[in-house]
Amino acid sequence: MNSYLIKNAKIVNEGATFNGDLLIENGIIQKIGSDLQKENTPIIDAQGKYLLPGVIDDQVHFREPGLTHKANIATESKAAVAGGITTFIEQPNTVPQATTQRLLQDKFDIAEKTSYTNYSFMFGGTNDNLEELLKTNPKNVAGIKLFLGSSTGNMLVDNPEVLEKIFSSTKLIISVHCEDEDTIRKNTEHYKSIYGDDIPIELHPVIRSAEACYLSSSKAIELAKKTGARLHIFHLSTAKEMELFRNDIPLEEKQITAEVCVHHLWFSEEDYKEKGTFIKWNPAVKKASDRDALWEALLDDRLDVLATDHAPHTLEEKSNPYTKAPSGGPLVQHALLALLEKVKEGVWPIEKLVEKACHNPAKIFQIEKRGFLREGYFADLVLVDDDKSQTVSKDNVLYKCGWSPFEGTTFSSTVTHTFVNGVLMYNNGVFDEDHKGKRITFDR
């Protein structure tokens, strides 16, 4: 029946934190209040724990189909639910790439059978699939993804005429990876002429430079303004790019929105010496001053939403020399804990965390009845004990790749319970193996 009564929680929702109870009936939030009673309903005493909406991660790479030696939807969604993420939006650069409606549906079919969390997928734009792109259903597909920087196969959209045609032709949200390919190629060739394949990892943010990011993201914004497209820029990483975004209008009125990822808020170039290629991401982790600027923009609402860009590779792959080591890393299991650590440090209030990680993704993608603790909404919920610490090690990571960039980090909080559509999917280390998440829908 998916019915529970959560008592005595510190409820965090829509800018406020208050003590209260929450009743789940048949997978839906039935009532939020105090001193709630309900006969024949299991009770969870949440005394001292935070009760948050489930996190919505708008950018993950779960590697299925075709790259399942790294990860699959089952393993990574299981790690996500253990980390308090109840909904993910997955990207199209799998094998084959989700650049036709049939291939996109294949991914939905896999998730329906195997995902522990709720899910949607993006359709991948290319230089030559506009006709297929325009068939995308706005009610049950998250949006369009375009790679304006390096990508595998045919997914680099580098034809200006095609790009303008895509921006002009769809009302769907267009999410973009912005790095200037010519700048990156030129920088790579320069340092490869000096070092060969074994370029020092510390040069990654020099090769994939702030200039490469700004050049690409500013062009995308210029095109969006010209065409009236609804643009969402993924994983921003530089101080300079922050001047491109607004905080003087409500989120609901923004035609151009911005995402920042956990790793760009946590790491800086000073960490390459210890972490090496295990913190090699595209865009690159850059200066501490860039990280500070990202936090400032997140707090003042130029940056709208948080994500992980979860992108696992095997230990063997990540151990290659610079030019052969792939970019990306696994993050969904510990992203919320990292953000909560910054609450403990006084960097930001927990209400702001919930706004950026739960409420705003739901608003930006117009997700139906998720992202908030509201009566009548799906019961996607997370209970967090902020006095129960844990240290990340290879022994307790759940990713198929078997490692985490947070290894050795002790977080002072622990996710104890995660509900997905009212199902207690994760309970103090124990998973419900009998239920699966649902395909999310969109109010468009």
Secondary structure, 3 states (H helix, E strand, C coil): CCCEEEEEEEEEECCEEEEEEEEEECCEEEEEECCCCCCCCCEEECCCCEEEECEEEEEECCCCCCCCCCCCHHHHHHHHHHCCEEEEEECCCCCCCCCCHHHHHHHHHHHHHHCCCEEEEEEECCCCCHHHHCCCCCCCCCEEEEECCCCCCCCECCCHHHHHHHHHHCCCCEEEECCCHHHHHHHHHHHHHHHCCCCCHHHHHHHCCHHHHHHHHHHHHHHHHHHCCCEEECCCCCCHHHHHCCCCCCHHHCCEEEEEEHHHHHCCHHHHHHHHHHHCCCCCCCCHHHHHHHHHHHHCCCCCEEECCECCCCHHHHCCCHHHCCCCCCCCCCHHHHHHHHHHCCCCCHHHHHHHHHHHHHHHHCECCCCCCCCCCECCEEEEECCCCEECCCCCCCCCCCCCCCCCCEECCEEEEEEECCEEEEECCEECCCCCCCECCECC
